[in-house]
Amino acid sequence: MSASQWRRAMNSAATAAAPSTSARVPRPRETSAAPRAPVAAGPAPLWSERLGIRPRHLVVLAAVLLYPFIASPFFTYQIGAQSLALGLIALSLTFLGGYGGMVSLAQMTVAGVAGYGVAIFGSSSVAAISLGWPWWLASAFAVLVATLFAAAVGWLSVRTEGIYTIMITLAVGVAFFYLAQQNYTVFNGFGGLSKVAAPEFLGIDWKEPVPFYFATLAFALGGYFLVKHLVRAPFGVALQGIRDNPRRMESLGYHVTAHRVAAYAVSGLLAAVGGVLMVWYNGRISPGTVNLAQMISILIIAVLGGMRHPIGAFIGAIVYVLLQNFAIDLFVRERFNLVIGGVFLAIVLFSPDGLLGLWAMLRSRLVKTHISHPKRRPQ
């Protein structure tokens, strides 16, 4: 057989085998020449949806805005403003512990550094110590120093976990307390620095109950929305991943130490602003403001409300301030710690997620009861 005959035979065999091959391999369906209409993209989520704002949040916002107009000056200043300032400090611990997995006892110390900074850089009763800067410059510089101090505390403690982190931050807080108590050149020792009042700005005396309440409310809302935004941002998501499994996150390329130190800095910013508000609220700053009892109080406030919820810090602060002001009507003032300790123990035993966790459990039980026993419709 010649080469030309061989090629003709192979071509005819391939042509004969083509139908069977096409039968085994299905051809793609023919589409119409008309192009498909593009899929319409959904509307972009609103800013309220991105922050997780629901109608109940708007109701709460309306309530806190109307509160000073229906409450007495005592409840406006002593209860409302103090709760918001303490809640902002507790919010720093909620962000650090609830989303970063790092429990720090130095948050009140950071607030104390900012408070002392306002008194030292600004004006106080001891003119030999205070520098006399304008209130806005003194406050901004005090917040900056306190934030850097918080970042330094984080740099020392982020390489440890659990009880070791708590002990390091506790040691820092106790060391600062004794430094402020024994140093008279900078901190004026045990007496502290007084006459550190809120400033007068825009023709408004911010020492008055209603203006000071709205000032603390503005900063509290700013801190709350900052935390709500951060926990949904890439930084916050990575921080929560580091909380759950730091080794896995490090293997994925995330710098665990840098994220933790940044979390300490953010929490320090919140605590510093709360410390400035507290020194304006009290009108003075002393070592008693940053002692061990106050450091533990911030932890109690954060746990009472719920460490996994930013709003829990303010709920815990309201409960704490109410007990602090009205428990003395039923008990001796010296036994306040016994009362708050009992409330704290009951909350931890029955609801590890604080008051918000207790409310969630009660609501779920009510829903289950309603589903299991529905109301009969009339015939």
PELINPE-V129247 format. One record per residue. RES is the residue in one letter. PSI is psi as a letter, one per 20 degrees, with the letter a starting at -180 (none if undefined). NEAR is the number of other ideal C-beta (glycine too) atoms within 8 Angstrom. Layout:
res-><RES RES>
psi-><PSI PSI>
near-><NEAR NEAR>
This chain:
res-><M S A S Q W R R A M N S A A T A A A P S T S A R V P R P R E T S A A P R A P V A A G P A P L W S E R L G I R P R H L V V L A A V L L Y P F I A S P F F T Y Q I G A Q S L A L G L I A L S L T F L G G Y G G M V S L A Q M T V A G V A G Y G V A I F G S S S V A A I S L G W P W W L A S A F A V L V A T L F A A A V G W L S V R T E G I Y T I M I T L A V G V A F F Y L A Q Q N Y T V F N G F G G L S K V A A P E F L G I D W K E P V P F Y F A T L A F A L G G Y F L V K H L V R A P F G V A L Q G I R D N P R R M E S L G Y H V T A H R V A A Y A V S G L L A A V G G V L M V W Y N G R I S P G T V N L A Q M I S I L I I A V L G G M R H P I G A F I G A I V Y V L L Q N F A I D L F V R E R F N L V I G G V F L A I V L F S P D G L L G L W A M L R S R L V K T H I S H P K R R P Q>
psi-><p r h h h g g h g h g h g h h h i g h h g h h h o q q q p p q q h p q q p q p p q r q q q r h h h h i k p r h h h h g g g h g h h i g i i i r r h g h g g h g g g h g g g h h h g h h h h g g g g h i i k o p p j j h h g g h h g h g h g g h g h c q a h n h h g q i k r q h h g g g g h g h g g h g h g h h g g g h h i i i r q c h h g g h g h g h g g h g h g h g h h i p i h g i k b h h a p a l n r q r p p k j p o j i q g g g h g h g h g g h g g g h g h g g h g h i i r h g h g h h h h h g g n h g g h h h i j q o g g g h g h h h h g g h h g g h g g h h g h h h h g h j r p r h h h k a h g h g h h h g g g g h g h o i j p h i h h h g h h g g g h g h h h i h i h h r q h i j h h g g h h g g g g g g h g i n h j a h h h g h h g g h h h h g h h h g h m q p p q q none>
near-><4 5 5 6 8 9 8 8 9 8 8 8 8 8 7 7 8 8 7 7 8 8 6 5 6 3 5 4 4 4 4 4 3 4 3 4 4 4 4 4 3 4 3 4 5 6 5 6 8 9 10 7 7 6 5 6 8 9 8 8 8 8 8 9 7 8 11 11 6 5 9 5 7 7 9 15 13 10 14 15 15 12 13 16 14 15 16 18 17 17 18 17 18 17 17 15 13 9 13 13 7 13 10 15 13 13 16 16 14 19 16 14 15 18 16 13 14 17 15 12 12 15 7 13 6 8 8 4 11 13 7 6 9 6 10 7 9 14 11 8 11 18 14 8 11 17 13 10 11 17 12 8 17 15 9 8 14 13 4 8 4 6 5 9 14 11 8 12 14 11 8 12 15 9 8 12 13 8 9 15 10 7 9 6 5 6 13 9 11 6 6 14 17 9 9 15 7 9 7 7 7 3 4 8 7 12 9 8 10 10 11 15 15 9 11 15 11 8 13 14 8 8 13 12 9 10 13 11 10 11 12 10 8 5 9 11 10 11 13 11 11 15 9 6 7 8 6 8 12 10 6 6 4 10 6 11 8 7 13 14 12 9 15 18 13 12 16 18 12 16 19 17 13 18 17 14 15 14 16 14 13 8 9 11 13 10 12 7 14 14 9 8 7 11 16 9 10 15 11 12 15 16 13 16 19 14 12 8 12 11 9 17 16 15 14 19 16 11 12 15 13 9 12 9 9 8 11 9 4 5 9 5 6 4 8 12 7 8 11 13 8 8 11 11 8 8 13 9 5 6 10 5 11 17 14 14 12 12 8 9 9 8 8 8 8 8 8 8 8 8 7 6 5 6 3 4 4 3 2>
